[in-house]
């Protein structure tokens, strides 16, 4: 992707979006409403809680919307063995991508071998399934973001990802640019946390992101439609306080 020349079209934006359905308090009817919204807007995928994977796969069958899930979410401090077991269950339930949280405590301790081994175990369990590693950049210094990105790549990750959306901070263009510079062109970079408007999405893409995690898919795609129709922004601002 030529990120600097990203085209603001509905199809281009849809292909970027992993629609997040991850809040712990969501009821089954809340989840269903979000799944239906994702299907209506034909986003690339949904990212759901592990216990919702099987249901989401069944509800979205035939829509073309993939179902991903999270591993070790949101703190990353479950054991490697638990992450592997969670991954295998998610795959058995039909997940097509896994977004795992790195061991944040190990990262903050500078134990990059442990971080890498944790990633490698999930990647090995996942086989050909795409694995994204959530760094939780709000907790990390720039040097730690670089080291965490390198550990994720060394562990076999397909993507590095900024945030869970539950740590009081989300994606920034500076962190996206740093992650892209670190991992190079062959590893994906996912911006998540606080991406709730079209301008922010475009800024993340131009900084180097090639996937976006957001719960504001409808809001963003409505903004795309308005901009395509009128040539100007709708004036709807971002809410950067949540996923």
Number of C-alpha atoms within 10 A of each C-alpha: 11 9 15 12 10 14 12 17 13 18 15 12 23 21 15 19 28 26 29 27 23 23 14 7 7 13 10 11 9 12 19 18 12 21 25 16 15 27 21 12 16 19 26 21 25 30 28 25 21 21 12 19 25 18 18 25 21 12 14 19 13 10 14 12 22 24 28 27 26 27 27 22 20 19 18 23 16 15 12 21 12 14 24 22 15 18 28 16 16 25 21 12 19 19 26 21 23 24 23 29 27 31 28 21 14 17 22 14 10 14 15 19 14 16 23 24 17 25 29 22 17 27 25 15 17 19 10 10 15 17 28 29 33 31 25 29 24 18 17 16 12 14 10 18 23 19 19 31 29 19 25 31 22 15 21 22 25 17 22 29 29 28 28 31 25 17 15 15 21 23 27 22 18 13 22 26 17 18 29 23 14 17 18 11 11 10 20 19 29 28 30 31 27 25 30 25 23 25 18 19 26 21 18 27 27 19 23 28 26 20 23 28 30 26 26 20 27 19 14 25 21 17 21 24 16 14 16 14 9 10 10 11 15 14 7 14 12 16 12 16 14 19 26
